[in-house]
Amino acid sequence: MGKQTSENSISNEKDIKTKKPSVKEVISNFCGYTTAHGLGRLADGGGIFRRVSWTLFCVGAMAMFIVQTKNLFVIYLSRPVTTVVTVNHEKDDYFLIIGNASHTAVILLIQPHVKFPAVSICNLNMIRYDKLPYGFIDEILEHLRLEGKVDSTNTNLEQNGFAAPENESGDSRTSQNALSSDDLPTDTTGVLTDGSEDATTDSTHTSDVPSVVTQSVTTNSQTASPGDSTDAFTSVPGVKTTHGSSKDPTDAIDVPTGFPEDPTMYPSSNNDYNYDPNYFYDYDYFGYDYLYLGGPEETKEEEYRVEETIRAEIAMKNDSETYHMGHQFEDLVFECSFRGYDCSNYSLYWRHFWDHRYGNCFTFNGGTDDNGERQKTMISHVTGPAGGLKLNLFIEQSQYIAELSDTAGAKVVIHDQGQIPFPNNEGYSVLPSRSTAFALTRKVIERVDPFGNGSCQPEKRLNRDNMYTKKFNVSYSRQACLDSCQAEKQVEECGCASGQFPSHSDICNLRNSTTAKCLEMIQLKLVTGELNCEKNCPTPCSEIQFMATLSMAQYPAYFYEAMLESRVKKKTSIYNELYNGFNLNENFAQVKIYYEQLNYQKVSERISYKGVNLVADIGGQLGLWIGISVLTCCEFLELAIVLIQTVIGRVRRRKLIHIQP
């Protein structure tokens, strides 16, 4: 037993005396055999200059590697996107069976095709002139003057069309605007007169307000809700016209029953409008401020103010009223053909929607009808006009309203099935006496969300809960979502929604100053981003667009007019229009829509710098600057393990020496 203990003690003494490599020696040996460039030169002997030079070279190369690697990470974290454009074709397979009693052959035919888009058309005039209640516009003009929103001394309004329009024959359309005695209400409460007790015209009194005709109008004695249609004037409160020569405050204005009795909205005299000309809004609801500049700028501002006020008053009427006040489908679409076949049947090919600026609009090939039932989607198999849609549109210029329309023609919007169009924001205007051709290219856009932060959303994750999908049963669009967001905020804070939105809530009465200011604040919050509508309405990752190349020609041609007129005579309403002071070519516009090629462009976004690209580029930088590969990295890993073992061994040896007697 004693002998064995003595042998172990001798063995431990030998181990302690055995020389183990130090950390410095381990690193020096590693520099001698590693495949990393430059380190071997540091391990070799040599002069001080050689050692310092190679030290600087290695440090400089390492610094460049770090800088280049940092730049690579910056590129990777920016998630760059590249765009790839491809041309694709859609084809139909047909089996054609030919032969006779003894021989039969089956031939496979492959025919290219492209789905035809939906086409929405609107007359540039919102409301027919003969459908307006008598004195409708005059009362609005007078009301704006009394509120100080229209300068009563500005005669430029009359020069710019704010008077009863006349046709080429010189006959005023005022008589066309008048309703029959059967249409007028029988209640005479609140009769507006020219100031005389017997409601007869006083030739000694002349109005100092341009283009406003002094007249007698009957209005109901009770305030009507926006949806009521029992009275032609329920949604347009009446205002008594004033004497130009009278300065008596007592007969300057009379607020009849049915008009909002807000004393802050009406002047107490001709010269008192409770209006501070030095005060104006930076963000007015109509898009203008209240600063009067005078001259042409003032007139332009007033025209816009009058136009928007008229549209707001019309929006307060119910859907049935506004539909019948607008241009009808059977009048607007005189002729329709698709690939040579008649497409005038409304229930088979068309659907209706109301636009706050253009009134009645009609969509061809929208995919669904007015009841939400599916419609057959049209397909083009041939390029050029022969394989597309041709429309002959009747403009009805004699029914245009100067205060609402300064241009004549129609608005054409080309969009995908299921999408709600926004004619005021998109589309093309076509003019009378011209045939406008649209050569289309279908474009499919596929976006990516490189950061995963919702910059675009796939179709299944899009929020379809908005007022347009509820009313028109359409698919998601960002504009519809933004409008719905704004309308919802209006309902929350103002208790009503603007007439430009198809909301089921009450329509805002802009004659109420409190409501108007509330809408202005919502508009301001929308502009400044306080409503968070942009965040809540992402861009869809997949979208279809239609690019068009336009060309125009005269329509109808000189010798074609007789043929067109012979077809016009079959429609009495349209034929009578031509004898109302307007020529044939002033009322007709032709639209041709077709594909330029039977293919579609697919524009796909792809992340151009992924993780694999980053690793490859870092490897390239390692090899370029310090000559390190993956195997060299394994050598450094081995060095780390050897260093750890060396340090642990030295610590153990010190403890062993310390405990020996």
C-alpha positions in Angstrom: 0.0 0.0 0.0 2.8 2.4 0.9 4.6 1.4 -2.3 1.6 2.3 -4.5 1.2 5.7 -2.9 4.9 6.4 -3.5 4.5 5.5 -7.2 1.5 7.9 -7.6 3.4 10.7 -6.0 6.3 10.2 -8.4 3.9 10.1 -11.4 2.3 13.4 -10.3 5.7 15.0 -9.9 6.6 14.0 -13.5 3.4 15.5 -14.9 4.0 18.7 -13.1 7.5 18.9 -14.4 6.4 18.1 -17.9 6.3 21.4 -19.9 2.8 22.3 -21.2 2.4 25.0 -23.9 1.3 28.4 -22.7 -1.5 30.5 -24.2 1.0 32.6 -26.2 2.6 29.5 -27.6 -0.8 28.1 -28.6 -1.7 31.3 -30.5 1.7 31.4 -32.1 1.4 27.8 -33.3 -2.1 28.6 -34.6 -0.8 31.5 -36.7 1.7 29.2 -38.2 -0.7 26.5 -39.5 -4.0 28.4 -40.0 -5.3 29.0 -43.6 -6.3 32.6 -42.8 -4.2 34.9 -44.9 -1.7 37.2 -43.2 -1.6 35.6 -39.8 1.2 33.3 -40.8 3.4 36.3 -41.6 2.8 37.6 -38.1 4.0 34.3 -36.6 7.2 34.2 -38.7 10.3 35.7 -37.4 11.7 38.8 -39.0 12.5 42.4 -38.3 10.3 44.8 -36.5 9.4 46.6 -39.8 8.1 43.4 -41.2 6.0 42.6 -38.2 4.6 46.2 -38.0 3.8 46.2 -41.7 1.9 42.9 -41.6 0.1 44.0 -38.5 -1.1 47.1 -40.2 -2.1 45.1 -43.3 -4.2 42.7 -41.2 -5.8 45.4 -39.1 -6.7 47.4 -42.3 -8.1 44.4 -44.0 -10.2 43.6 -40.9 -11.5 47.2 -40.8 -12.5 47.1 -44.4 -14.3 43.8 -43.8 -16.2 45.3 -40.9 -17.2 48.3 -43.0 -18.3 46.3 -46.0 -20.3 43.9 -43.7 -22.0 46.8 -42.1 -23.1 48.1 -45.5 -24.4 44.6 -46.4 -26.6 44.6 -43.3 -27.9 48.0 -44.1 -29.0 46.8 -47.5 -30.5 43.6 -46.1 -32.5 45.5 -43.4 -33.9 47.9 -46.0 -35.6 45.0 -47.7 -35.2 46.2 -51.3 -37.8 45.1 -53.8 -37.4 44.5 -57.5 -40.1 44.4 -60.1 -40.5 41.7 -62.7 -42.8 42.2 -65.7 -44.1 39.1 -67.6 -46.5 38.8 -70.4 -49.1 36.0 -70.0 -51.9 34.5 -72.1 -55.2 33.0 -71.1 -56.5 30.3 -73.4 -59.7 28.3 -73.9 -59.7 24.7 -74.9 -62.4 23.6 -77.3 -63.1 20.1 -78.8 -64.3 20.2 -82.4 -65.9 17.0 -83.8 -65.9 16.7 -87.5 -66.4 13.9 -90.0 -69.1 11.8 -91.6 -70.9 8.5 -91.0 -67.7 6.4 -91.6 -65.0 8.7 -90.2 -65.0 11.0 -87.2 -62.2 13.2 -85.9 -61.9 15.2 -82.8 -59.7 18.3 -83.0 -58.5 20.2 -79.9 -58.7 24.0 -80.6 -56.9 26.4 -78.3 -58.3 29.9 -78.5 -56.7 32.9 -76.6 -59.0 35.1 -74.6 -59.0 37.9 -72.0 -61.8 38.7 -69.6 -63.4 42.0 -70.6 -63.4 44.7 -67.9 -66.4 46.4 -66.3 -67.2 49.8 -67.9 -69.0 52.5 -65.9 -70.5 55.6 -67.6 -71.9 58.8 -66.2 -73.3 61.9 -67.8 -71.2 64.9 -66.8 -74.4 66.6 -65.8 -75.8 65.5 -62.5 -79.5 66.4 -62.6 -81.8 67.0 -65.5 -82.9 70.7 -65.8 -86.6 69.8 -66.2 -86.6 67.7 -63.0 -85.5 70.5 -60.7 -88.2 72.1 -58.5 -89.2 75.6 -59.7 -86.8 78.2 -58.3 -84.5 75.6 -56.7 -81.3 77.2 -57.7 -82.5 80.8 -57.3 -83.4 80.1 -53.6 -80.0 78.6 -52.9 -78.2 81.6 -54.5 -80.3 84.0 -52.4 -79.7 82.0 -49.3 -75.9 82.1 -49.9 -76.1 85.9 -50.5 -77.9 86.4 -47.2 -75.3 84.4 -45.4 -72.6 86.4 -46.9 -71.1 83.5 -48.7 -71.8 85.0 -52.1 -71.2 88.7 -52.8 -74.4 90.3 -53.7 -72.6 93.2 -55.5 -70.6 90.8 -57.7 -72.2 90.9 -61.2 -69.6 88.4 -62.5 -71.9 85.6 -61.4 -74.4 86.5 -64.0 -71.7 86.8 -66.6 -70.4 83.3 -65.7 -73.7 81.5 -66.2 -75.6 82.1 -62.9 -78.7 83.1 -64.8 -81.5 81.2 -66.5 -79.8 79.5 -69.5 -81.0 80.0 -73.0 -80.9 77.7 -76.0 -79.8 78.7 -79.5 -83.2 79.9 -80.4 -83.0 82.5 -77.6 -85.8 81.0 -75.5 -85.1 80.8 -71.9 -85.5 77.3 -70.3 -87.2 78.9 -67.3 -90.6 77.7 -68.5 -89.2 74.1 -68.8 -88.2 74.2 -65.2 -91.6 75.1 -63.9 -93.7 72.4 -62.4 -97.4 72.0 -63.3 -100.0 73.3 -61.0 -100.8 69.7 -60.0 -97.2 69.3 -58.8 -97.2 72.3 -56.6 -98.3 72.0 -52.9 -101.7 73.4 -52.1 -100.6 74.7 -48.7 -99.9 78.5 -49.0 -98.4 78.9 -45.6 -95.1 80.7 -45.9 -95.7 82.1 -49.4 -92.7 84.0 -50.6 -93.7 87.2 -52.4 -92.0 90.2 -53.9 -93.0 92.4 -51.0 -96.5 93.5 -52.1 -99.5 92.5 -49.9 -101.4 90.9 -52.8 -98.4 88.9 -54.0 -98.4 90.7 -57.3 -95.4 92.1 -59.0 -94.5 95.7 -58.1 -92.9 97.3 -61.1 -91.3 100.1 -58.9 -89.2 97.6 -57.0 -86.2 95.9 -58.6 -83.9 93.5 -57.0 -80.3 94.5 -56.6 -79.3 90.9 -56.5 -78.2 89.7 -60.0 -79.8 86.7 -61.7 -82.4 86.1 -58.9 -85.9 86.4 -60.1 -88.5 87.7 -57.7 -91.2 85.2 -57.6 -93.9 83.6 -55.5 -93.2 80.1 -54.2 -95.3 77.9 -51.9 -93.6 75.8 -49.2 -94.8 73.5 -46.5 -95.2 74.9 -43.0 -93.4 72.0 -41.3 -89.7 71.1 -41.5 -89.3 68.1 -43.6 -86.8 65.3 -43.1 -84.2 64.6 -45.8 -86.0 61.5 -47.0 -89.5 63.1 -47.4 -90.7 63.6 -50.9 -94.1 65.0 -50.4 -93.0 68.5 -51.2 -90.7 69.7 -53.9 -89.2 72.2 -51.5 -88.9 70.2 -48.3 -85.2 69.7 -48.6 -84.6 73.3 -49.9 -85.7 75.8 -47.3 -87.2 78.9 -48.8 -85.8 82.4 -48.4 -87.7 85.6 -49.1 -86.2 87.8 -51.8 -85.5 91.3 -50.7 -86.1 94.7 -52.3 -83.1 96.3 -53.8 -84.3 99.8 -52.9 -85.5 99.0 -49.4 -83.3 99.8 -46.5 -85.8 98.9 -43.8 -84.4 96.1 -41.7 -87.9 94.9 -40.9 -88.6 93.8 -44.5 -85.1 92.8 -45.4 -85.6 89.1 -44.6 -88.4 86.9 -43.5 -87.6 83.4 -42.2 -90.5 81.2 -43.3 -91.7 78.1 -41.5 -89.5 75.1 -42.4 -86.3 77.1 -42.4 -83.8 76.5 -39.5 -84.4 79.4 -37.2 -80.7 80.0 -36.2 -80.4 83.7 -35.6 -76.6 83.5 -36.1 -77.2 82.4 -39.7 -79.2 85.3 -40.9 -78.6 89.1 -41.1 -80.7 91.5 -39.1 -80.4 94.0 -41.9 -79.1 94.2 -45.5 -75.7 95.4 -44.3 -75.5 93.1 -41.2 -74.3 89.5 -42.1 -72.7 88.6 -38.8 -69.7 87.8 -40.9 -66.1 88.8 -40.2 -64.2 89.1 -43.5 -60.9 88.8 -41.7 -61.7 85.3 -40.4 -61.4 82.3 -42.6 -60.8 78.6 -42.3 -57.6 77.0 -43.4 -59.5 73.8 -44.2 -63.0 74.5 -45.3 -65.3 71.5 -45.9 -65.7 72.5 -49.6 -62.0 72.9 -50.1 -61.8 76.7 -50.0 -61.3 79.3 -47.3 -63.5 82.2 -46.4 -61.1 84.9 -47.5 -62.6 87.1 -50.2 -60.0 88.1 -52.7 -62.2 90.0 -55.1 -62.1 89.9 -58.9 -61.9 86.7 -60.9 -60.6 84.7 -57.9 -63.6 85.6 -55.9 -66.0 84.7 -58.7 -64.3 81.3 -59.2 -64.6 80.7 -55.5 -68.3 81.6 -55.4 -69.0 79.4 -58.4 -67.5 76.5 -56.6 -69.4 77.3 -53.4 -72.7 77.5 -55.2 -72.0 74.2 -57.1 -71.2 72.3 -53.9 -74.2 73.8 -52.0 -76.5 72.6 -54.8 -75.0 69.1 -54.7 -75.4 69.0 -50.9 -79.1 70.0 -51.1 -79.7 67.3 -53.7 -78.0 64.7 -51.6 -80.5 65.3 -48.8 -83.2 63.8 -51.0 -84.0 60.1 -50.9 -82.6 57.6 -53.4 -85.8 57.4 -55.4 -86.0 61.1 -55.9 -82.4 61.5 -56.9 -82.6 58.6 -59.4 -85.6 60.1 -61.2 -84.0 63.5 -61.2 -80.9 62.2 -63.0 -80.4 61.1 -66.6 -82.0 57.7 -67.3 -80.3 54.7 -68.8 -82.7 54.4 -71.7 -81.8 58.0 -72.6 -78.1 58.0 -72.0 -77.3 54.7 -73.7 -78.8 55.2 -77.1 -77.1 52.1 -78.6 -74.9 49.3 -77.2 -73.1 46.4 -78.8 -70.5 44.0 -77.6 -68.7 41.9 -80.3 -71.5 42.9 -82.6 -74.3 41.7 -80.4 -76.8 44.0 -78.8 -76.2 44.7 -75.1 -78.9 47.3 -74.5 -80.8 44.9 -72.2 -80.4 46.6 -68.8 -81.1 43.6 -66.6 -78.7 41.3 -68.4 -75.7 43.5 -68.8 -76.0 46.6 -66.6 -76.3 47.8 -63.1 -76.9 51.3 -61.5 -75.1 53.3 -58.8 -75.4 56.9 -57.7 -72.4 59.2 -57.7 -72.5 62.5 -55.7 -71.0 64.5 -58.5 -72.3 62.8 -61.7 -75.7 61.5 -60.5 -76.9 58.3 -62.2 -74.1 56.1 -63.4 -74.4 52.7 -65.1 -71.9 49.8 -65.1 -71.6 47.3 -68.0 -70.3 43.8 -67.3 -70.0 44.5 -63.6 -70.6 40.8 -62.7 -73.8 41.4 -60.7 -77.1 43.2 -61.3 -79.0 45.7 -59.1 -80.4 42.8 -57.0 -77.0 41.2 -56.4 -77.6 38.4 -58.8 -74.7 37.1 -60.9 -74.4 38.3 -64.5 -72.4 36.6 -67.2 -68.9 38.0 -67.5 -68.0 39.0 -71.1 -64.8 37.7 -72.7 -62.9 39.1 -75.7 -61.5 36.6 -78.2 -60.5 39.2 -80.9 -58.4 42.3 -80.7 -59.6 45.7 -82.0 -63.1 47.3 -82.0 -64.8 44.2 -83.5 -64.0 42.3 -80.3 -65.0 44.9 -77.8 -67.8 47.3 -76.6 -69.3 50.1 -78.6 -71.6 52.7 -77.1 -73.5 55.5 -78.6 -74.3 58.0 -75.8 -77.0 60.6 -75.9 -75.8 63.6 -73.8 -79.0 65.7 -73.6 -77.3 69.1 -73.5 -80.6 70.9 -73.3 -81.0 69.4 -69.8 -77.6 70.7 -68.5 -77.5 73.0 -65.5 -75.0 75.8 -65.8 -74.3 75.9 -62.0 -73.4 72.2 -62.0 -71.8 71.5 -65.4 -69.4 73.7 -67.3 -68.4 70.9 -69.7 -70.6 68.5 -71.7 -70.0 64.8 -72.3 -69.7 61.6 -70.3 -67.3 60.1 -67.8 -66.0 56.6 -68.6 -64.3 54.5 -65.9 -62.8 51.1 -66.8 -62.3 48.8 -63.8 -62.3 45.2 -62.7 -65.5 43.2 -61.9 -66.7 43.7 -58.3 -64.9 47.0 -57.9 -66.9 50.2 -57.1 -65.8 53.0 -59.4 -65.1 56.6 -58.3 -65.7 58.7 -61.4 -64.6 61.9 -59.6 -61.2 60.5 -58.9 -60.6 58.2 -61.9 -61.7 57.6 -65.5 -61.8 59.5 -68.7 -64.0 62.3 -70.1 -65.5 61.8 -73.6 -66.9 64.7 -75.5 -69.8 65.1 -77.9 -69.3 65.0 -81.6 -66.3 62.7 -81.2 -65.8 58.9 -81.3 -63.3 58.0 -78.6 -61.5 54.7 -78.8 -59.8 53.0 -75.8 -57.2 50.4 -76.7 -56.7 48.5 -73.4 -53.9 46.6 -71.8 -54.8 44.5 -68.7 -52.2 44.7 -65.9 -52.1 42.3 -62.9 -50.1 43.8 -60.0 -48.8 41.6 -57.2 -47.1 43.4 -54.3 -45.1 42.1 -51.4 -44.9 43.2 -47.8 -41.1 43.1 -47.2 -41.2 44.2 -43.6 -44.3 42.3 -42.6 -45.8 45.5 -41.3 -49.0 45.4 -43.3 -47.9 47.7 -46.1 -50.1 45.5 -48.3 -52.5 42.8 -47.3 -53.6 39.6 -49.1 -57.2 39.4 -50.2 -58.3 37.1 -47.4 -57.1 39.5 -44.7 -58.6 42.7 -46.1 -61.4 44.3 -44.1 -64.5 44.3 -46.2 -66.7 45.9 -43.6 -67.5 49.2 -45.2 -70.5 51.1 -46.5 -69.8 50.3 -50.2 -69.7 46.6 -49.7 -72.9 46.7 -47.6 -74.8 48.8 -50.2 -73.4 47.7 -53.5 -72.0 44.2 -52.6 -68.6 45.0 -54.1 -65.1 43.8 -53.2 -62.5 45.7 -51.3 -60.9 48.8 -52.6 -58.7 51.3 -50.8 -60.7 54.3 -51.8 -63.9 52.8 -50.6 -62.3 52.0 -47.3 -60.9 55.6 -46.9 -64.3 57.1 -47.7 -66.1 54.7 -45.3 -63.6 55.6 -42.6 -64.2 59.3 -43.1 -68.0 58.8 -43.1 -67.9 56.8 -39.9 -66.0 59.5 -38.2 -68.5 62.1 -39.4 -71.4 60.0 -37.9 -69.5 59.6 -34.6 -68.7 63.2 -34.1 -71.3 65.1 -36.1 -74.3 62.7 -35.9 -74.6 62.6 -39.7 -72.7 61.8 -42.9 -71.9 63.9 -45.9 -74.0 63.5 -48.9 -71.1 62.2 -51.0 -71.1 58.9 -49.1 -73.7 56.1 -49.4 -74.2 56.0 -45.7 -77.4 54.6 -44.0 -77.1 57.5 -41.4 -78.8 60.9 -41.8 -77.4 63.2 -44.4 -75.8 66.3 -43.0 -77.6 69.6 -43.6 -74.8 72.0 -44.4 -77.0 75.0 -43.8 -76.6 74.3 -40.2 -73.4 76.2 -39.2 -72.6 73.8 -36.4 -72.8 70.8 -38.6 -70.7 72.5 -41.4 -68.0 73.3 -38.9 -68.0 69.8 -37.5 -67.5 68.4 -41.0 -64.7 70.9 -41.6 -62.9 69.6 -38.5 -63.3 66.0 -39.7 -61.8 67.0 -43.0 -58.9 68.7 -41.2 -58.2 65.6 -39.1 -58.3 63.5 -42.3 -55.7 65.7 -43.9 -53.4 65.7 -40.9 -53.8 62.0 -40.4 -55.5 62.1 -37.0 -58.3 59.8 -38.2 -55.8 56.9 -38.9 -57.7 56.1 -42.0 -54.5 55.4 -44.0 -53.4 52.9 -41.4 -56.8 51.1 -41.3 -57.0 50.9 -45.1 -54.0 49.1 -46.5 -53.2 48.6 -50.1 -54.2 45.2 -51.4 -51.3 42.9 -52.4 -53.1 41.9 -55.6 -54.8 44.3 -57.9 -55.9 44.6 -61.5 -55.6 47.7 -63.5 -56.4 48.7 -67.1 -54.1 50.9 -69.1 -55.7 52.7 -72.1 -54.4 54.4 -75.2 -56.9 56.9 -76.5 -57.7 58.1 -80.0 -60.5 60.2 -81.3 -62.3 60.9 -84.6 -65.3 63.0 -85.7 -68.7 61.5 -84.9 -71.0 61.3 -86.7 -69.4 61.6 -90.1 -71.1 64.0 -92.5 -72.8 61.4 -94.6 -73.6 59.2 -91.6 -75.8 61.8 -89.9 -78.8 60.9 -92.0 -78.5 57.3 -90.9 -78.2 58.2 -87.3 -81.1 60.6 -87.5 -83.3 57.9 -88.9 -82.6 55.8 -85.9 -83.1 58.8 -83.6 -86.6 59.4 -84.9 -87.7 56.1 -83.4 -87.2 57.5 -79.9 -89.6 60.4 -79.5 -87.9 61.9 -76.4 -84.5 62.0 -78.1 -85.9 63.3 -81.4 -87.6 66.2 -79.6 -84.3 67.1 -78.1 -82.9 67.9 -81.5 -85.6 70.5 -82.0 -84.7 72.2 -78.7 -81.9 74.2 -80.2 -79.2 71.5 -80.2 -77.6 69.8 -83.2 -77.2 66.1 -83.6 -73.5 66.0 -83.1 -73.8 68.2 -80.0 -75.7 65.5 -78.3 -74.0 62.3 -79.3 -70.7 60.8 -78.2 -69.4 57.4 -79.3 -67.2 55.2 -77.1 -65.2 52.1 -78.3 -63.4 50.0 -75.8 -61.4 47.0 -76.9 -58.1 45.1 -76.1 -55.0 46.0 -78.0 -53.6 42.5 -77.5 -55.0 39.3 -76.2 -52.6 39.0 -73.2 -52.0 40.7 -69.9 -49.0 42.1 -68.2 -48.2 40.7 -64.8 -46.1 43.0 -62.6 -44.7 41.2 -59.6 -42.7 42.6 -56.8 -40.1 40.4 -55.3 -37.7 40.9 -52.4 -34.3 41.3 -54.2 -32.0 40.8 -51.2 -32.8 37.9 -48.9 -30.9 36.1 -46.1 -29.1 33.8 -48.5 -27.8 36.8 -50.4 -26.5 38.3 -47.2 -24.6 35.1 -46.2 -23.1 34.8 -49.7 -22.0 38.4 -49.7 -20.5 38.2 -46.2 -18.6 35.1 -47.4 -17.3 37.0 -50.4 -16.1 39.8 -48.1 -14.4 37.3 -45.8 -12.5 35.8 -48.7 -11.6 39.1 -50.3 -10.2 40.9 -47.3 -9.0 38.3 -44.8 -9.1 35.1 -46.7 -11.4 33.2 -44.4 -13.7 30.4 -45.4 -16.0 28.2 -43.5 -13.2 25.7 -42.8 -11.0 28.5 -41.6 -13.8 29.4 -39.2 -13.7 25.8 -37.9 -9.9 26.3 -37.3 -10.7 29.4 -35.1 -13.3 27.3 -33.3 -10.6 24.7 -32.6 -8.3 27.4 -31.4 -10.9 28.6 -28.9 -11.3 25.0 -27.6 -7.5 24.5 -27.2 -7.2 27.9 -25.4 -9.9 26.9 -22.9 -8.2 23.5 -22.3 -4.8 25.2 -21.8 -6.2 27.7 -19.3 -8.0 25.0 -17.3 -4.9 22.7 -17.3 -2.7 25.5 -16.0 -5.2 26.2 -13.2 -5.3 22.5 -12.2 -1.5 22.3 -12.1 -1.2 25.3 -9.9 -3.7 23.7 -7.4 -1.8 20.4 -7.5 1.5 22.1 -6.7 -0.1 24.1 -3.9 -1.4 21.0 -2.0 1.8 18.9 -2.2 3.8 18.6 1.1 
